[in-house]
Amino acid sequence: MDHSTLVFASVFPVLSLSHTTPTPVATPILGYTALGSSFGSPYTGKNIEGQGQEHRAVKRGQAWSCATRFLSLPKDTSILPRLHRTRDVEEALSYLLIGEGRSEDGKEDSLVEWYTNECRLHFANHVRPDLEQMWRAEVQLQHAWDLLGETLRVFEQVQTVYLEPFHEHILPFVQQGASASTLRPSKPTQIIEADLADATNWKFRTDIHAVFAHCLPGQRYSNTLSYVLYDAGCRLFRIYIQQDGLQPSSTPEVTADCRKRMTALLVGLERVGLGGDNAQKAFAHATNKLLDSFITSHYLKVDWYSKQSIVPHLRAWIQKGFCPLVELVLECLRCEQSSILPTEVASWQEMGLNRLGRARVDNLFDFVMNWDKSLGAVLDIKEYLKVAGAKQNLTSSFSQQISRRLLHPGATTTYVLNVYILIIRSFHVLEPKGVLLERVARPIRRYLKEREDTARIIISSLLTDLSDDTGTKFSSNSELSFEIASEMAKPFANFGQEADDELNYGDMNWQPLPQDASPEYKKSKVEDVIWFLLTLWEREDFINELKNIYGDHLLRCQDPEYEKEIRLLELIKVRLGDDKLQACEVMLRDVLDSKRINASIRATTTSTLPAFQTPDSRTRGPQTPEAFQLRTPRPRRPGASASKTATSTASPTPPPDTTLNAQILSSFFWPSLRDDTFRVPLQIDQLQKEYESRFERIKGMRKLCWMNALGEGSITLEFDDRTEDFDHLTPWQVSVVYAFQPQPGEEHIAKKKGKGGEGISRNVDQLEEMLEMDESLVRQALAFWVGKSVLREISPSTYTVIESLPRKSSQLQADEDAAAAAEELAAVQAAQTTTVKSQMDVLNEKKDVYAAFIMGMLTNQGNMPASRIAMMMRMMVQGGFPFGVEEVKGLLTDMEGSGKVIGLGGDVWGVKK
Amino acid sequence: MALSSNVRGNNANATVAQRLQKELMDLMLHPTPGVSAFPSDENMSTWTATIEGPDNTPYSDLTFKLTFDFPANYPYAPPVVLFKTPVYHPNVDFSGRICLDILKDKWSAVYNIGTVLLSLQSLLGEPNNSSPLNGQAAELWDKDPAEYKRLVLARHKAPEELDG
C-alpha cells in the first residue's frame, strides 16, 4: 500500500482498507447507557436489540478480518496461490456472504465489493504500471500484433488470478445462499434469488473488465486493434500495400495461420473484456480501410489487356471473401448479430463500387488519354454511374481535371482537339446517351471556340490525306490532327435527318430525353466525332471560315480529281445543310470547270500556236521557265455581267514548251484573295494574253482578271556550270529570278564573267521598278534565291547570279552560310504567306467602308467614345468586324487626319463640322 | 407551342435584321450626299437618319434628324418615320408626323431607307400643298416666302440643341 493511500485513509476512513487490522474494532463498543437509565440496571433489557447489533458488529468485524486476510491477493501474479479454506475462513465467508453478516442495505461493506476493490487495487499497484509503460509510446505498426498479444497475455493472467478465488471461495457461497432461498415459496423472489449468483458473477467480471479497459489508452488501443484487424485482412486476402515504408512480409504467411492468430487474439480480447463496442468500432474502421486497400490493390487494377470491367471481381470478393471475414470477426467478438443479411451484402457492394468508381474517376483524364486500351477502366466507371451521385461526382471531378490539365495555354490546339476527340469516343462508351459528354465537353468547346486556329486545324486536318507520309505530319505540335484525319477516313453512315424528332408521331422508337439532360442537350444518335467538331461554332461562322480555308486548299491542291475536296464538301453538306454551302460548291465547280476549260484551250493553243520557245541567245542565266504554273483567282468585276475571273495553273505533265493552266474563279463566291500586282515574265504575259483571248472566245462576254500572286511555277535554271530544277515556286519568285535574265543591251555584261563566277547583278530598287512589285515581295523572293545558292548578295540590297559555284572554300563557306541564313528567313516568310488575305490586309482594304460606317454612326448618333464605336461596328458590319478598339482608334486617327472627324478628348469622337 | 412560335418570331426578326443589315451595307458602300442613316441599337429595328435641307429652298443649310421604326414585317410594311427636329412644313405636323404617300398606301417593298430619305429630302423642297397637315404653311408657301422662311428658321433647332 503506497504512502498516499495511507495518508488518504488516515483522514477519510476507507473501510475496505481496514482489513489489515486483525481485529477491526479492538474493544467493541457495547453501547452507551441511555440518558436517564441507570448504568448496568436490569432494565437494560430494553436495549437487547441494540446489544444484538453490537454483538453482530463485533462478530462481523472478526469474520471480515479473517475472510479478507484469506482472500487478499499476492503481489506476484505469476504464481497462482492455491488456497485451502480453513474452517475459520469457511465460517467467516459463509457468515459474511449468506449469513447474518451479509450486508443488507448497502450500509456496510459487502465482501464481494471488497474483493472487487481489492482486485482493483492490486491491478493498479502491480499490473497497471507495466501496461502503461507498454502503451505509453505511439504504437509502431510492426509491433502492433506483439503488443496486443502481450497485453492480452497479461490480462488473461491477471484475470485468472482474480477470478480463481472469486469462483472458488465466493461464488459457491452465493450460489448456496441462492439455492437455500429457493425454498421460499414466493415465486417472483425465487427468480431474483436464482439470478443472484449470476448477477454477482457478472458484476464482478464487468468491474474487472472495466478496470482493464480503463487502464489502456482508449484511442490508441482501438487504433492498434483496428490496424491489427486491417493487417490480418490484408494478409488474408494477400493485399500488399507499401505503407509508411513498411516492407510487406516477403514470405506470405499461410492464410490459415493468419486466420487462427487473428481469431485467437479476438477471442482472447473478448474474454478479458476488451471486445465489445470498442472492438467493433475498431473493426468497422479496419473494414473501411480494408475495402479501400482492396480497391487500390493489384486485384482491382485496370484491366489493360482483356479490357474488361473488374466490377464483377469486386462484387464477388465482397460476397465471397469480405462477408465471411466479417462474419468470422463478429462471431469472435460475440456480436448479437453474427449472420449477414443479403441487403447488407448488396449495400457493401454498392459501397465498394462507389469507392472504386471514385478512384477511377480521379484518373479519368489519363484513361481518356489512353483511350482504347483503357476500355476496362471506362467500363468500371460505367458500372459506377449507376450509383447515386456518381454523375455529379464525375462531372465535377473530370471538369476539374480538364481545366487543370488541358485548357491551359501550354496545350496546342491540335492537342486539345485530339483529347476532345478521345473524350467523345470514350464517353460514348461510358454513356451512349451523351448527356455526360455534353456536360463535360462544354468547357472544352467554349475553349476551342476561343482559339483562333481551331477551325483551320479542323478543316485542314479533314482535308489531309492519311495515306501519305503519316508519320511525319502528325507530330503533337503540328497543325494537323491525326485523329481528325482518321475520323475523316471512316465511312460515314447515312444520318443527319435533322427533322424534328419530337414531332414525329410515327416514330415507334421514340424515347423521352434523359431526365438529367440540360436544355441544350441534343440527341446524337451516332458516335460521330466530326459532327461534334463541326457544331463547335454557329453555322455561319463556321461556313465563313470554311470558305477561306477551302478556297486556299483548292488553290493549293495537287490532286487533279479533287477527290478529297469533293468528299469533304459532301460530308459537310450532310451535316450543315446544302443551302449554306453554295459558295463552297461554286468554288469546287470553278476548279473543276477550270480543268475542262484548260484542256479545251490548250487543244486550240497547241494546234494554232507554235510552242513558245526561248530565244537561243539566252543560253546563259536563268533559262526560260520550262513549265510555268500560275494560278490566280480574282474577285473583281470588270463588266456588269462578268462575274468570272481567272488564274492559271500548271498541267501536271510539263510539255517541252511552256504551258499555262488557269483556274477560273467566280470572284463573288471566293474569299478575298491576295492580289499583289507585279509583272510576270514576258513569256507568261504572252501566254496569259493568248489564254485570255481564247477564253473570251469560249465564254463570250466574260473577262479574265489575272491574279499573279496566286500561281505556282516550275522552272529550270541553267548556269554556266550546272542546271537546276525548281518546282512549286511562287510567281514572284519566278519573276524575280527571271529579272536576272540579261535585258537587251546587257549581253556584254553577261559575257564578261565576274571573277567569282558572277553573272548579272541587280539591286532591289531596280527590281522593284522592273517588276512593279512591292519591296517586301522582292526581298522575300531574293532571300529565297539566296537560300538556294542561286543569287549572292554582293553589297547591301544588290544581288548577283552565281553562275558557277566557287571552288575556293572560303567563298563557298560564305555562300553556304548566307544561303542557310536566307533559307531560314525565306521559310519564315513563306509560312506567313497565304493565298487568302490576312486581317491587316482586310483592314486596309475595307478602310473606306469602315470609315463610311463610322461617319454614318457619328452623323446620326452624335458623338461617341471609340469603344462604343468598336462595339457598334462589331454589331453592324455585315460579315463581321474582326477588330478591336485599337484598330478603330487607328481608323479614327486616319479620318481625323483627312478632316472628317474630330477627337473631342476623353476618347470621344464626333463629326467635324 | 410557345417554343415554336417563338422560333418563328425570331426568324422573322432575323429576316428583318438581315434585310436592314444589307441596306446599311448599301448605304455605307454607296453614300448619298446629304442623307445618312444608322441603326440606333443592336437589334436594328430603330434607326436615326440625318438629311440636309436641299439647296435653293427655305430649308437649305439646315440639318434634320429623323427616326425610323421598322415593323416586324418590313419591307412588306413601311417604316414609321418621324421628324425629330421640329420642322415647319405643309406635310409635317408639329409632332413630326409626315404625310407622304410612299410611307402610307403607296409603300412598296422595293423602297428602302435610302429612297425614303431622298423622297423626304425632295419633299422639303416640293411640298404637296393639296393635302396639308399644316394649313398655315401650305398657304404661306405660295403667298409669303419670306415669312415662310422666317417661320422655318424660328422653328428649326440644331441637332446639338436637340440632344440637350
Chai-1 contact restraints between the chains, C-beta under 6 A:
chainA,res_idxA,chainB,res_idxB,connection_type,confidence,min_distance_angstrom,max_distance_angstrom,comment,restraint_id
A,V849,B,M28,contact,1.0,0.0,6.0,A-B,restraint_1
A,A852,B,M28,contact,1.0,0.0,6.0,A-B,restraint_2
A,A852,B,P31,contact,1.0,0.0,6.0,A-B,restraint_3
A,F853,B,M28,contact,1.0,0.0,6.0,A-B,restraint_4
A,G856,B,S36,contact,1.0,0.0,6.0,A-B,restraint_5
A,G856,B,F38,contact,1.0,0.0,6.0,A-B,restraint_6
A,M857,B,F38,contact,1.0,0.0,6.0,A-B,restraint_7
A,T859,B,S36,contact,1.0,0.0,6.0,A-B,restraint_8
A,T859,B,T50,contact,1.0,0.0,6.0,A-B,restraint_9
A,N860,B,S36,contact,1.0,0.0,6.0,A-B,restraint_10
A,N860,B,F38,contact,1.0,0.0,6.0,A-B,restraint_11
A,N860,B,T48,contact,1.0,0.0,6.0,A-B,restraint_12
A,N860,B,T50,contact,1.0,0.0,6.0,A-B,restraint_13
A,Q861,B,T48,contact,1.0,0.0,6.0,A-B,restraint_14
A,G862,B,D163,contact,1.0,0.0,6.0,A-B,restraint_15
A,M875,B,E42,contact,1.0,0.0,6.0,A-B,restraint_16
A,Q878,B,Q21,contact,1.0,0.0,6.0,A-B,restraint_17
A,Q878,B,M25,contact,1.0,0.0,6.0,A-B,restraint_18
